[in-house]
Structure formats: structure tokens, C-alpha cells
Amino acid sequence: MAKAICWIRRDLRLNDHHALYEACSTHESVVVVFVFDTQILDQIRDRKDRRVTFILESLHELDRKLRLHGSQLLVLHGDPVEEIPKLARQLGVKTVIAARDFEPYALQRDEQVCTILEKIGVHFRTVKDQVIFEKGEVLSKAESPFRVFTPYSRRWLERFQPRDDAAEYVADLSHLMPASEIKDLSIPLEYGRIDFEKNDLWLSPGEDAGSALLQSFENRISHYRDHRNFPAEDATSHLSVHFRFGTVSIREAVRIIQRIHNDGAETWLKELIWREFYQDILANHPNVVNSTFDPQYKDLVWPGDDEHFRLWCEGKTGYPLVDAAMRCFNETGWMHNRLRMIVASFLTKDLLIDYRKGEQYFADCLLDFDLASNNGGWQWAASVGCDAQPYFRIFNPYLQSRKFDVGGLFIRQWVPELSGLDGESIHCPGAMDVELCGYMHPIVDHDAQRRRAITLFETARVS
């Protein structure tokens, strides 16, 4: 009997699952395996990390579903380079199948696993799953990767064929390995077993919750284009976490867009293509993890100070919308996309602090942390990345607040000491308001810092 391991990583679902489909289509007996990777977990300082909670709770749901089919999820804890080959030997499998991942660590890990498996006669195969188009599929007429979003997006849309590129992969789950054959090999799916604690989440984890959220957004998507920039409104999909961990298939999202055909759906598709653009940049230019995409800024020295960085992290800058965004982020692990741009611009252009410090803070705390999107977004805001915001276009936090938090609803929720101010004062409290409310004075002057930022970049460009 031909056996296979379906090794899940960023695809924590059963529906529309490419790797599971391939495994069940080509093997008589398939076991679904997840490894709590100690190479990753050991780098996490917070033992109540929200991402671990999201993963573990999603795995509980996955295990329950597999048990309904007479199987179970096989859970391991350790270094996958050791654990996957060891399990392959124990089960006598012929193949290990997984979804491709282009993050630098994942590439190195999979290469090592592949080498060891080949030595013991086991084939390691990867398939595309987390994007519609991956490295090498969206190329210019010169057959080279794109470096600018607009032509990349245009070519993405030209190349897209719904039947093939957004195909649904339905696995035959009758091929799942019986639980009796694998139950003794699995560790308990418990927080203590991996030395973490459960945390509260602002959204529900798991495939069913992701599917319900996608359906809910489908009913609201017509308003997305006009309302997506207002953080106080429920206008965005909130699906970034589910895309990150694969509890929702990106293909399913695109299939919904193809069915709807309205302005909101087209705008959302553009955002999903931005996600793929950053994945493509990371895959083709892995050096962006440690350096700027734009080489003229690789040696740029940021003059900002550590105390300002601390106040930015804590939401104590004296700029209401920036502080509201950071306090929300610290409480939930999530931030609205417009607010991500505002706080990133403020850190790099107003406080003149190295974007990598903000990028790392987000990497440590974001529930939906994705290396490609996080790196791409921060380099865009800092004007040092691929197709980035021009260095002389600097967000004015007061104007952004007035435009996108009309009435100060979001500020009132997260900076309650300002809730008594009127709709104008709440965006830019005066000195008397600050004293009366117990709020803080602005830690920098925006206009002065804007001029300093422009001079900083102009000097770097000519040096």
C-alpha cells in the first residue's frame, strides 16, 4: 500500500487543499502531519504569543474533522529536519507532500528535509498553494521579475485564467490513514506540551471561522472601495490572519471576486495582488530581509532615538490617531491597513527611526505577521523599498486623522482620555486640552521633522 505524509504548515484546513488533494489522489493511505517547529518557537519570547494560540486552536478543529473520517491529525514537536524523516521511516511512506513556502528559513528547511528524505528513498514534493502566482510565473516581456507594482498587476490580470489558476482542490478523504495506525506517534495537542499558554484572540481561529468571515465579507464587499480606509467602520475583510495560516484558501477568495464583479471586489483583488507582489519580491530578492530593496539607501543612518521608539510602541506620542492605532495593536495584535501606513510613516519620517525597528516590533506582535508583506509594507512606508512611497510624500498625521477617523470614533475607543473633546479638537488637542485630559504633548513637531526627513533622504541620494 502506497503511503504518503501530507505535511501542513501554512495551510491549516481540509477544504480546497492542494497538497492534501495531491496526496490523496496518488496514494492509498495519507496521514496529515503538523510539526510545532522548535526552530521557530524558540525565537518567540512571549509564551502567550497570539499566533501560537491561533495555530493550536485551528489544529484542534482540524483534528476533530479528521477524526470524523476515522483518522486524526499527527502532531510533532521538534526540528522538522529531524522529525519528518524520522516519521517517514516509522510509517514506511513513499512520499512527503507539502505546500511551497518561499521565506528564506522555509527554503533552507525544505532543502534539508528533501536531502535527508532522498537518502532514505522517500520523495519530497511541494505544490503551490498560498498564492495564485508564485516565483517565475508573472514575468515581464523580457522574462524577468517585475520591480514595480502596476505593470506586475497588469500582467497578473492578463495571465489569470479562473478555471486553472483558481481551481478548487477537493481531496478524497477516504484515503486518510486510520487513527489506530498513528495515534501512538502523536503528541497531545496541548499548550503545556509545547511550553506556551493560551491567549485571547480578537477573532475566531480555524477553518470554519475563516469560511464564515469570508462569507460575511462577500455580503459587504460592495462597500469596500469607498469605506476600506476608515478604521472605525467594519469595511475590511479581516482575513489576513486566515490567509497567513491558510485557514482560508486564497483561491476561494479569488473565486468569490470572479462571481461578484463590482467595484468593491475589484479593489479587494488589487489588494490581494499587492500581497502576491510582495511574495514575488521576497522570492526573487531574499536580500530584502536584511537590507533595503533600493540600494541607494542601504547605508542610510537614521538619527531617531530609543526613547521616541519606546513611546511610539506604547502609543504615547501625543498624536491621537497614531497612539490609538498602537494601543489597539498592543491590545489585539491587529492593525487596520490605513493605520499601518500612518504609524510606519510617523516612525520613519517624523521620528526618523530605522524602519527595521518598526518592522521587527510588528513581526513580534502581529497576529497576521507575514514576512513578505511586513517587510514590503515597511520598506514602502520608509521610501527605501520596491515601488515605494516617494520620500517627499510624508503623511501628515493630523490630516490623516481628520480624513479617515471622521468624528474621532476610533480615537475615542482607544484613547479614552480624549473622548470628551469635540470632533475637531480630538484630532489635534491644544495645550489646554492636553492638560485637562491628562494626555501627552506631541513628542516632535511634524513640520520640522518633515523637513529633516526630506533633507536626510536627499543627502543619502547624492552621497
N, C-alpha and C positions, 0 to 999 in steps of 0.2 A: 504494500500500500504506500503510495507516494505521499509523503508528509511535508508540510510547509509551516514556517513561522511567519505570521503577519505581525511585524514589529511596528507598533504605533508610537508616534512621537508628537507631531503637531496635527493629528487627525483623530481626535477623540470622539468618534461617532461610529455608527454602523451604516447609516444611510449614505448613498452616493459616495462610497468609499473606494477609491481606485485601487489601492494596494490590496484590500480585502477581496475585492472583485477578482483581481488577477490571481490571487492565491487560491480562491475557491474554484475558479474556472480551470485551473491547471493541476490541481492536486486533490486527492481524495480525502485528506484529513488535514485540517488547518487549525492552528492554535493562535489566538490573539494574545500578544505579549506587550507589556509596558514595563520599562525599566526606570525606576527612580535613580537618575544618573547622579552619582556622588560627585563626579567632576563638576557638575553644575550646582548641586545642592550645597556643597561645601563652601562655595563662594558667597552664599546668601547669609548675611549677618542676622537678619530678623527671623527669629524662629516662628513668628506668626505671619510670615510672608503670604500676602493675599493670593499670589499666583499659585502657590502650593495648595492652598485651600481650594481654589477653583479647579485645579487638576485633580486632586484627590476626590472631591465630590463628583466631578464629571466621570471619573473612573468607577465610582460606586454605581452610578446609573448604568454605565456600560456593562459592568459585571452583572447587574440584575437582568439586563436584556439578554446577555449571552446565556445566562442560566435558564431563561425561558426556552432556549433552543437546546438545552441539555449540555451545554458547555459552561465555561467560565473564563474570566479574564485571568491570565497568568501574570502575576506581579513579582518583579525582582527589584532588588536594591543593591546598587554597586556600580562598578565601572562597566558600561556596555561592551567595551572592547574585550572584557573577560567574560561577562555574563552571557552574552548572546552565543558565542562559540561553545561555551560550556553547555548551555541548554540545547543547542543543536546536536551535540554529541549524545546527551541524555535521551533525547527524543528520537534520534535517528532520522532527522529531517533531511530532505534533499535540497531545500531552497529556503532562503530568508528573503522576504519581500517587504519593502518599506517605501514610504513617500520621500522624494528627494528634498533636501534642505541645503541651501547654498550659503548658510552662515559659515564663517571660517572654522569654528570649532566643529560644527556638524560635518563638514567636508573631511576634516582630519580624522574624526572619529569613524566615519563610514569607510574611509580608505583603510584604516587599521583593521576594522571588523572584516572587510572584504578580503584582505590579505590572509588573515588567520583562517577564515572560512574556506578559502580556496585550498589551503594546505590540508584541510581535513575532508576535502571533496564535497563541500557544500557551496552551492551557487548563491551569490548575493545579488539581488536585483532591486533596483529602485525605479519608481514611476512618478510622473508628475501629478501633483495633487493640490498644493497650496496656492497656485496661481493659474490663470488661464494660459499665459505665455511665459515661458522661462528663458533662461540664458540661451542666446543663439537663435531664437525664434522670431524676434522682432528686430529686423536689421535695416539699415539704410540701403539705398541703391548700390552703394559701394561695398555692401555686405559687411558693414562694421556696426558696432553697437551705437545707439544714439546717446548724445550728451545733453540734449535739450528736450524738454517735455513735449512741447506742441507737435513737432514732427514725429516723435515717438508715438504720441496719442493718435495722430492721424494714421500712421502705418498700422498701429494696433487695430484700429477700427477697420481698415482696409483688409487686413489679414483674417479677421474674425469670421468664422463660419459656425453658426449656432449648433448645427447638428453634430459637428465634430468637436469643437472647442468647448462647448458647454454640455457635452453628453453626460447622461446620468449613468453611474455605475452601480448596478444592483447586484449584490453578491448573493449567491445561493448558499444560505446559511445551513443547509442540510449537510454541508461538508465540514462543519465545525467539529473539532476533536472533543470526544466525550469528557465531561468533567472528571470522571473516575480515573482517567489516564494522566491528569495533570495537577490535581488538587494538592498533592503532597509536595509539588515543586514550587508552589506559590507562597509568598509571604502574606501575612494578614494585611488587609487594606486599612491600616490604622495610622494615625498621626504619630503616635509614640514609636511605632516601628521604624519610622524614618527620622525621628528626632525633631518633629515640628509640632506646632499647635494650631488648632483651628482658629480662623479669624472670621469676622463678619464681612460680607460682601454686599456691595450696593446693587448687584444684580444677581439673578439666579444662575448657577452653573449648569452645565450639562447640555446634551443634545436636544432634549425636549424643550428646555427653556430657550435655547437658541432658535429652534424652529418657531416657537410661539412669538419670539421677538421679531423674527423676520416677517412673519405673517402680520403682526401688528404694524410694522413699518410699511409693509405693502399697502395697507389701508390709509397711511398718512403720507405716502411718498409724493403725492401731487403738490404738497405744500413745501417740499424740501428745498427747492431752489430759492424761494423767497424768504424762508424762515430759518434756514440752517445756521446762520451766523449769530443768532440770538440765544445766549446760554440759558436764559430764564424760561425759554419755551421748549416743549417736548417735540423738537422738529428733526432731530438726527436719529440715526438707526440704533446707536449704542451697540453695534455688532462687532466693533473692533476686537473685543476680547474673544468673542466666539470665532472670528476669523483667525486670530493668533493661535488658538489652541485647536482649531479645526472641529469645534463642536457644531459649526455650520459650514457647509461646503460653499466655496466661492462660486462654483458652477451653478449651484442652486440660486444664489443671489443674482447672477447674470441672467439666468433663465427667467426670473421674475421681471427683470428690467426689459427683456425682449418681449414679454407679454404685454407690458403696460404702455410703453411708447408715449410718455408725456414729458413735459419739461423737467419735472422733478426727477424722474427716472434717468433721463439723460445726464442731468447734473450729477446724480449719485454715481453713475457709471464713470464719469470723468474722475471722480474721487477714487474709485476703485482702480482706475488706470494709473493714477498717481502712485497708489500702493505698489502696483506692479513695476512702475518705472523705478522706484527706489529699490525694489528687489533686484531689478536688472542692473542698476548701478552697483550695488553691493557685489553681485555675482561677477561682474566684469572688472570691477575696480575694488578689490578687497582692501586695498591700502587706505580707503576712506575711514576704516575703523580707527586708525591711529593718526591720520593726517588729513588735511583739507583736500577736497577734490580739486580746488583751484590752487595750483602750485605757487602762485604769487603771494599767497597768504600763509604758506606753511610755517614760516618763521615769525609770524606776527606776534608781538608781545602785547598781551592785554594788561593794561595798568590798573584794573579794578582791584579792590581789596577784600580780604576774607570776611571782615565784619559785614560788609554790604551783602556778600553772598549768604551769610547766615541769616540776615534779616529778610532777604528775598525768599529763602527756603521756608522761613517761619510765617511769611505773609505779614511782614511788619515794615513795609517800605514807605508808608504814607501815601501811596497811590491806591485808592479804594478798589478798583477793578483788578489790579494786579494782586492785591492782598486777598481779595475774595477768591480769585482763581487758585492761589496757592493754598489757602486754608481748605478749600473744597478738595483739592488734590491730596493734601496730607490726611484728610479725614476718610476719603473714599478710594484713593488710588486711581482716580479717573479725572480727566480734564477735557472739556469741550475743545474742539479743534481751533476755533477762533481764539480762545483763551490761551491755547498753547503757543500760537503765533505771538500774541501780545506779551506773555511773560518771557518768552525767549528773546523777543526784540528788546524788552526792557533790560534783561540781564546783560545782553551783549552790547547794546547801543547806549543805554542810559547809565548802566553801572560799569560798562567796559570790562566785563568779566569773561574770561575764556569760555566759549560755548561748550567745551568739553566738560566743564564742571556742571553745567546745567544738564547736559546730555547724560552724565553719569547719575545725577540725582534722579532724573526721570527713569533711568534704567533700573535704579534700585527700588523705585516706588510704584511705577506704572503697572497696573493690573494687565493692561493690554500691551506691555512692552514688546516691541518687535525691533530687532537690531537695525534692519534696513530702514524702516520708517522713522525710527527715532533719530538715527544718525542723519538721514536725509533731511528731516524736518529741522533739526538744529543747525545743520550747515546752511540750509536755505535761509533761516532767520538771521544767522550770523553773517550772511553775504559772502561765505567762503566756499560754498558747495556747488553742486551741479545745477545749472539753470536757477541760480539763487536770486533772492530779493536784492536789487541793486543797493549798494552800501549807502547811498544818499537818500534812499526812501526809508525813513525811520518812523515807526508807529508812534504817534502821539497818544499816550495812554489816556489822557483826558478826553480827546476827541473819539477814540475808540470806545470809551465808556459811554459817552453820550449817544453814540450812534448805535451801539449794539446791546446796551443794557438800558433801554429807554425806561425812565421811571426808577431806575436803580433797583429793580426787583432782585436781581442776582446778588448785588452788593448787600442789600438788606438781609438776605438769607445767611450770608457767610461773614459779614462784618456787622453784627447786630448793634454794636455801639453807635453806628451811624444811622440806624433805622429811623430815628426821629427827624432827620434832615429832609428838606424838600427835594423835589425831583431834580433841581439844578445843583444845589449845594452838595448833594451826596456824591457827585462825580468829582468835585474839586473843593473839598471843605476849606473854608477860610481859617485863619489863625484862631479866631474866637470859637468857631465850631469845633476845631480840634481840641481846644482846651476843655470846652464844655462836655464833649462826648468821651473824653479820655482816649482819644485816638492819637496817632503819632504824626509829627510833622514830616513832610517829604524828606527823604534822606539825601536826595540830589535834586538839582534844578534841571528839568527836562531840556529846556532850550540851550543851556550851557553845555550839557552833556551831549546833545545832538551835534553841536559844533565840534566838540572834542572828538566824537566818533568819526565824523567826516574827515577831519584832519588826520586822524590815526590811519584810516584806510588810504587816503590819498598819499600819505607818506610811504606806506607799505607798497603801493602800486609803482612808485618811481624808484624805490631803493633797489 
